[in-house]
Amino acid sequence: MKNFLLISATFIWISVLAISCQSETKNHDDYDHKGHDHSAHNHDGHNHDGHSHDKTEKTNVETLVKDCKSCGMPSDQTNWRVKYAPPQKETTFFCSPKCYFSASLSEKEYSTGEYVTFSVFGENKTVEAKKAFFVKGTNEKNPMNVNDFLVTDSEESAKKWQTQKKGKEIFTFEKITPEMIKSK
């Protein structure tokens, strides 16, 4: 009987713990994901409702997306998503410009900007890499909770974001350097 009570109490405790963990509603914005590797942490305190980190396809209102190739985070935030879609090859997604540019440092296929589109910040549209303007040094955080480039499709819009979001500089795709990519 004593063992039965101990097993029952343990089962109830584990059930209560599991329910309380599932009801926690924190999101990824509360965490610093710099250098984040989903295979090596315990996910405590994260709200993973609606996604996993197994790199399988995700359904999104606009398109079918996958987790970020660089960090494994969902690439479903429309202000930040980057898509690499070469003809007759699998489409690759990134959760943010920083993740895309980080991958472009080590994988040459991404570095040219060919077949790359960036989400336009604050709008529900995309822009080709070589037609984009990048605002550096704003107070906006990407899905990894890191300062990132705000991307837009016009110099006028870039100047607006630079003023509103306290950005430092505006660049075109060709002017982005490895040093900018590595800095916050």
Secondary structure, DSSP 8 states (H G I E B T S, - for coil): -HHHHHHHHHHHHHHHHHHHHHH----GGGS--TT--GGGS--TT---TT--SS---EE-SSSEE-B-TTT--B---TTT-EEE--TTS--EEESSHHHHHHHHHH-HHHHT-TTEEEE-TTSS-EEEGGG-EEEES-S-B-TTSSB--EEESSHHHHHHHHHHTT--EEEEGGG--HHHHH--
